[in-house]
Amino acid sequence: MTGDMTGLAGLLYEFGLLKRYKRTGWLVAGVRDPESVAEHSFRAAIIAAVIARLEGGDPQRAAFMALFHDTQETRITDIPYIGKRYLKAAPNEAVTADQVRGVSEPVADMVRDAVAEYEEKESVEAVCARDADKLECLIQAVEYREQGHQNVQGWIDSSLAALTTPTGKRLAEEALRTGTLDWVTRVLNGD
């Protein structure tokens, strides 16, 4: 049991790296201090829950998968799309299997199962979690554009094209139509 707890403590520290690792694509776009992988995963999890609820899936399961969808980046980093043209990373399932080695089987199974389901892209929840990943990227790009970053349109276009659920597509259209702080005006006006 002590070994399991040591392995688990190590995994928690490892996943903590995601708070420090920056999303590299935004560096390519000229964003000097981009969001961290953890920040991306947090909002993706919320979006996944919302999409899953509206698509008839299990919001908790979709959010759970979204939380783990980029945890492999502690080992392989966030390779920007241009880098993926030249580099071949190990499959996420293989990285996850290495990450949970030395962790108790119930915890290891939980993490491996979430990553495998996400990567298989078959369940409603996995599809919703994948859409949430893309929609979060689109929303972040819109926020960066409003902050004056001019080189984000490619991220908006590719994220929009990757969405598959009706809810994800409708949310993207609304996010593109709505200003990032319009909600503040609505709150102040009592709407």
C-alpha positions as CSV (number, residue, x, y, z in Angstrom):
1,M,0.0,0.0,0.0
2,T,2.9,2.4,0.8
3,G,4.3,1.9,-2.7
4,D,0.9,2.6,-4.2
5,M,0.6,5.9,-2.3
6,T,4.1,6.8,-3.3
7,G,3.3,6.2,-6.9
8,L,0.0,8.1,-6.6
9,A,1.7,11.1,-4.9
10,G,4.2,11.1,-7.8
11,L,1.4,11.1,-10.3
12,L,-0.3,14.0,-8.6
13,Y,2.9,16.0,-8.7
14,E,3.4,15.0,-12.3
15,F,-0.1,16.2,-13.3
16,G,0.7,19.4,-11.4
17,L,3.2,20.2,-14.2
18,L,0.2,20.9,-16.4
19,K,-0.4,24.1,-14.4
20,R,3.1,25.3,-15.5
21,Y,3.2,23.9,-19.1
22,K,2.0,26.4,-21.6
23,R,0.0,25.6,-24.7
24,T,2.6,26.0,-27.4
25,G,0.4,26.8,-30.3
26,W,-0.4,30.1,-28.8
27,L,3.3,30.9,-28.7
28,V,3.4,30.3,-32.4
29,A,0.5,32.8,-32.7
30,G,2.5,35.4,-30.8
31,V,0.8,35.2,-27.5
32,R,3.6,35.9,-25.0
33,D,1.9,34.3,-21.9
34,P,-0.5,31.7,-23.2
35,E,-2.9,29.6,-21.1
36,S,-1.5,26.5,-19.4
37,V,-2.5,23.0,-20.3
38,A,-4.4,22.8,-17.0
39,E,-6.3,26.0,-17.7
40,H,-7.3,24.6,-21.1
41,S,-8.4,21.3,-19.6
42,F,-10.5,23.0,-16.8
43,R,-12.6,24.9,-19.2
44,A,-12.8,22.0,-21.7
45,A,-14.2,19.9,-18.8
46,I,-16.9,22.4,-18.1
47,I,-17.7,22.7,-21.8
48,A,-17.8,18.9,-22.1
49,A,-20.3,18.6,-19.3
50,V,-22.6,21.2,-21.0
51,I,-22.4,19.6,-24.5
52,A,-22.9,16.1,-23.1
53,R,-26.0,17.3,-21.1
54,L,-27.5,18.9,-24.2
55,E,-26.6,15.9,-26.4
56,G,-28.2,13.4,-24.1
57,G,-24.9,12.0,-22.6
58,D,-23.5,11.8,-19.1
59,P,-22.1,15.2,-18.3
60,Q,-19.9,13.9,-15.5
61,R,-18.3,11.2,-17.7
62,A,-17.6,13.7,-20.5
63,A,-16.1,16.2,-18.1
64,F,-14.0,13.5,-16.5
65,M,-12.5,12.5,-19.9
66,A,-11.8,16.2,-20.7
67,L,-9.8,16.5,-17.5
68,F,-7.5,13.7,-18.5
69,H,-7.4,14.3,-22.3
70,D,-4.0,16.2,-22.3
71,T,-2.4,14.7,-19.2
72,Q,0.1,12.9,-21.4
73,E,1.7,16.3,-22.1
74,T,3.6,16.0,-18.9
75,R,5.8,13.5,-20.8
76,I,5.6,14.5,-24.4
77,T,4.8,18.2,-24.0
78,D,2.2,20.1,-26.1
79,I,3.6,19.6,-29.6
80,P,2.4,22.4,-31.9
81,Y,0.6,21.2,-35.1
82,I,3.6,22.3,-37.2
83,G,5.8,20.1,-35.0
84,K,3.6,17.1,-35.5
85,R,4.5,17.2,-39.2
86,Y,8.0,16.1,-38.1
87,L,7.6,14.3,-34.8
88,K,5.7,11.2,-34.0
89,A,4.6,11.1,-30.4
90,A,3.7,7.8,-28.7
91,P,-0.1,7.1,-28.6
92,N,-1.8,8.8,-25.6
93,E,-2.8,5.4,-24.2
94,A,0.8,4.2,-24.1
95,V,1.9,7.4,-22.4
96,T,-0.9,7.1,-19.9
97,A,0.0,3.4,-19.2
98,D,3.5,4.6,-18.3
99,Q,2.2,7.4,-16.1
100,V,0.1,5.2,-14.0
101,R,2.7,2.4,-13.5
102,G,3.2,2.1,-9.8
103,V,-0.2,3.4,-9.0
104,S,-2.9,1.2,-7.4
105,E,-4.9,-0.8,-10.0
106,P,-8.3,0.9,-9.3
107,V,-6.8,4.3,-9.9
108,A,-4.7,3.2,-12.8
109,D,-7.7,1.6,-14.4
110,M,-9.8,4.7,-13.9
111,V,-7.3,6.9,-15.7
112,R,-6.5,4.4,-18.5
113,D,-10.2,3.8,-19.1
114,A,-10.9,7.6,-19.4
115,V,-8.1,8.1,-21.8
116,A,-8.9,5.0,-23.9
117,E,-12.6,6.0,-24.2
118,Y,-11.6,9.5,-25.2
119,E,-9.2,8.2,-27.8
120,E,-11.7,5.6,-29.2
121,K,-14.1,8.5,-30.1
122,E,-17.1,6.2,-30.0
123,S,-19.2,7.0,-26.9
124,V,-21.4,10.1,-26.9
125,E,-19.4,11.4,-23.9
126,A,-16.1,11.0,-25.8
127,V,-17.5,12.8,-28.8
128,C,-18.7,15.6,-26.5
129,A,-15.3,15.8,-24.7
130,R,-13.5,16.0,-28.0
131,D,-15.8,18.8,-29.2
132,A,-15.2,20.5,-25.9
133,D,-11.5,20.4,-26.5
134,K,-12.0,22.1,-29.9
135,L,-14.6,24.6,-28.7
136,E,-12.4,25.6,-25.8
137,C,-9.6,26.3,-28.3
138,L,-11.9,28.4,-30.4
139,I,-13.1,30.4,-27.4
140,Q,-9.6,31.0,-26.3
141,A,-8.6,32.2,-29.8
142,V,-11.5,34.6,-29.8
143,E,-10.4,35.9,-26.4
144,Y,-6.8,36.3,-27.6
145,R,-8.1,38.1,-30.8
146,E,-10.0,40.6,-28.6
147,Q,-6.8,41.2,-26.7
148,G,-5.1,42.2,-29.9
149,H,-3.5,39.0,-31.2
150,Q,-3.9,39.0,-34.9
151,N,-2.6,35.5,-35.8
152,V,-5.3,33.3,-34.3
153,Q,-7.8,32.9,-37.2
154,G,-6.3,29.6,-38.1
155,W,-7.1,28.2,-34.7
156,I,-10.6,29.5,-34.9
157,D,-11.1,28.0,-38.4
158,S,-9.6,24.6,-37.6
159,S,-11.5,24.3,-34.3
160,L,-14.8,25.2,-36.0
161,A,-14.2,22.6,-38.8
162,A,-13.4,19.9,-36.2
163,L,-16.7,20.2,-34.3
164,T,-19.1,17.3,-34.8
165,T,-22.0,17.7,-32.4
166,P,-25.0,20.0,-33.1
167,T,-24.6,21.6,-29.7
168,G,-20.9,22.2,-30.2
169,K,-21.5,23.8,-33.6
170,R,-24.3,26.0,-32.2
171,L,-22.1,27.1,-29.2
172,A,-19.3,27.9,-31.6
173,E,-21.5,30.1,-33.8
174,E,-22.7,31.9,-30.7
175,A,-19.2,32.3,-29.3
176,L,-18.1,33.9,-32.6
177,R,-21.2,36.2,-32.7
178,T,-20.9,37.3,-29.0
179,G,-18.2,39.5,-27.6
180,T,-16.2,37.9,-24.7
181,L,-17.5,40.4,-22.2
182,D,-21.0,40.8,-23.5
183,W,-22.1,38.7,-20.5
184,V,-20.9,41.5,-18.1
185,T,-23.2,44.0,-19.8
186,R,-26.1,41.6,-19.6
187,V,-25.5,41.1,-15.9
188,L,-25.2,44.8,-15.2
189,N,-28.4,45.5,-17.1
190,G,-30.3,42.8,-15.1
191,D,-30.8,40.6,-18.2
